[in-house]
Amino acid sequence: MTQTTLSLKEAQQQAQGLREQINDHNYRYYVLDDPIIADASYDRLMQQLKSIEADFPELITPESPTQRVGAAPLKVFGQIRHELPMLSLDNAFNEDDLNDFDRRVRERLGTDSAVEYACEPKLDGIAVSLLYEKGALMRGATRGDGTTGEDITLNVRTIATIPLKLLGEGWPDRLEVRGEIFMPKEGFERLNKRAKARDEKVFVNPRNAAAGSLRQLDSKITAKRPLDIYCYSAGVVEGGELPDRHADILERFKTWGLRVNPELRVVKGAAACAEYFSRMSEKREALPYEIDGIVYKVNRLALQEQLGFVARAPRWAVAHKFPAREEMTLLKDVEFQVGRTGAITPVARLEPVFVGGVTVSNATLHNMDEVARLGLKIGDTVVIHRAGDVIPKVVRAIPDRRPADARDIELPERCPVCHSDVERDEDEAAARCTGGLYCSAQRKEAIKHFASRKAMDIDGLGDKLVDQFVEKGLVNTVADLYKLGAEPIASLERMGKKSATNLVNALKASQKTTLARFIYGLGIREVGEATAQSLVAHYRDLEAIKSATVEQLQEVDDVGPVVAAHIETFFKQEHNLEVMDELLKVGVHWDEDTGQEEGVDQPLQGEVWVLTGTLHTMTRDEGKAVLQKVGAKVTGSVSAKTTALLAGEKAGSKLTKAQNLGVRVVTEDEFIVLMQQWGV
Ligand code: 9MJ
C-alpha cells in the first residue's frame, strides 16, 4: 500500500465520506436488492477506506464498514446469532497480492518451505450456515453481518441438493457446515426467460437471483427456484472429530452427501496457486455456474489455527478476484458507423475504462432498437460488461446519475460518410445508407472483407491501408487492388519499399484461390463462408451461380428465400458483373472443374466432415481449411450424412452422436498422419 500524504484531518474527512458512501451502497445491495454501482467500484471504495484506516488506525470505529462482514439482516426473518463468527475473506487483485499473502503466511509460520494450499473456485452466491444435529438438518442461516444472520431454515430445506439427513456415518453430534448457495447459469437463464414471458421483473445476474430466491418469506417460491450449494468449511464441531486438513474435511463431507466443488485442488506454494488461477480463468466461461475468483486456503488446520484471524477475515485464506467484468463509465457520445452492406450501427464512445482485463473506449450498440431498449442518453453513466473474449457490451444505464443536460440519441437522416439517404425497413432493426458503392465507407468495408483471411486472404493488407487506398483514390473496386504497383503503395503512410513489395507479392499469391473464397469475398448480403461453400458444392462453377434463379437457388443447402433474393439481386447489378470480370482479367483463378485451388489433389471430394473439441497443433479454422482444400465439405453438426468427425480433446455431444450413428471418428493424431498422406 502506498504511503499516504494526508493530514489527520483530511484523512478523517475522507474516511467519513467513504463510510457514508459504502453504507449507502450496502443498504441498496443487501436490503433493496438494487445496487447502483458495479461490484468492482464498491471494492475500490472499501480498499480506499481500508488504506486510510491502515495509515491512521486511530480513525477506526467499531461502526466502520471495514469492521463488519455485510449489511444488517432483514427484520422479517428470525435472527440467528452465529456461535462462531462467519468471516469473510480478504481480497487479492493480482499476483503481487497473492505473493504478499503467501509471504505473510510463511513469515508468521516461520517457514521457508512451500505451504500447502487448497485452491477452490470462489462462487458468487450467498454464504450460508447449515446446522446438523445427530445428522439431521436443524437450521439454515445466512451470514448476515457475520455475527447475526437470518433464519432461512424453511427455504434451505426446499433445496434438493442439501441433505435433510446426513448420509453414512461418523459425523459429529453437532456439525455446522458452511457453504455458498448459488443459482447455476442455465437455471438463471430459464428463470429470467420465464419472467420475461410473463412481463415480470428479471434478475440482473445469478447472484441476485439466488439472493432474491433465498429471501422469499414464502418457501414455496424458493422451492421452485433452481438453487444449488457447494460446501466449503466447517463451523461448530461438537461430539466428534473432523480430519486435520481442509481438503480432507471436504472429502469427508462428500461421503455424508454434502456437495463439494469438484474443482478443488491441493497445491504447494504461491506459484502453483497462480497456475491454478490461470487454468481456472480459462475454464471460467465453460463452468455451469458463475465464479468471481479463486480462494486459496492454508490446507492444514493446525497451521490455520496458528495463523488466526484479523478483524473480519482469516489470515490463512485469501480471495484472488478475477478482473471485474462490469464497470461503470461515462457515455461521452454516440457515433454512427457504416458497414459493408450499408448497415448503420450506433457505436458508444466511452470514457476509457478497464474491464475484463482490457481498456475499453468503444462499444457497439448494434441498432436503434437496442438504444431504445437500454433507454440510453448521451451523458449517461453506463455499465459495461466484458467477459472472456466477448466484445464489450453496454448492459444498462444508471438513471440516478443522468445529468440534466443528457442528450437523446438520434439516427441520422443522411449517411454520415456519403450523405445519401438513410433507410429503415419496417421489419429490420438495421438502418442502411442507400449510397451503395458510391459510399466510401461501404467501399472500404467491401475491400476489407474481400482481403480478409476467410476470403482472398491477402497478407499484409490491413484496415488502415485499405482506408488510405480508398481515400487517396488508388483503389475504387476490389479489382483495382491487383493493378497496384509497388511504387504508389510505398509512398503511403507507414509503408516502405519492402512492405510494398511484400504486399504486391501477397496480392499475386492470393490470385490462386477457390471459387468458394471468391464468392464469399464478394460480400453478398447474408452469404457467409458456409453458404458460399454450399453454392459451390451445388453448382461447381461461377457462370451457373450467376444465372441461377431465386427458385433454383433455394435448392441449395441452407439457402432460403431471403438469401436467394440477395444472391440474385447481386448478380443482376451491372457493376458487380463488371468487377467480377475485371477480377478474372487481372488474374484471379481457381480450378474450373472443381471450384477448388488449382494443382491440389482432392482425395476427399464428396465427403462431409465435422470438427469438434479442442485441437492442439492447429486451430479449428486451420483444420477446416485443410479439409476444404482436399475437397471435403465441412459442416457444423453430425448427421447420417457425415463422413467423419475430427474430434479434439473434450469433444462432447457431437462425439456421442457420431458414435451412436456409427460415423467414423478421427483423432488429432490420426488427422496429422492423414494430412501427410494428402500432401498438405
Ligand atoms: C466461496 N465464496 O466460494 C469461502 N468461498 O472460506 C469459498 N468462500 C470462504 N470459501 C472462508 N470457496 C470464508 C469464506
Boltz pocket constraint, residues with backbone or C-beta under 6 A from the ligand:
constraints:
  - pocket:
      binder: B
      contacts: [[A, 87], [A, 88], [A, 89], [A, 120], [A, 121], [A, 122], [A, 123], [A, 124], [A, 125], [A, 180], [A, 232], [A, 233], [A, 295], [A, 317]]
      max_distance: 6.0
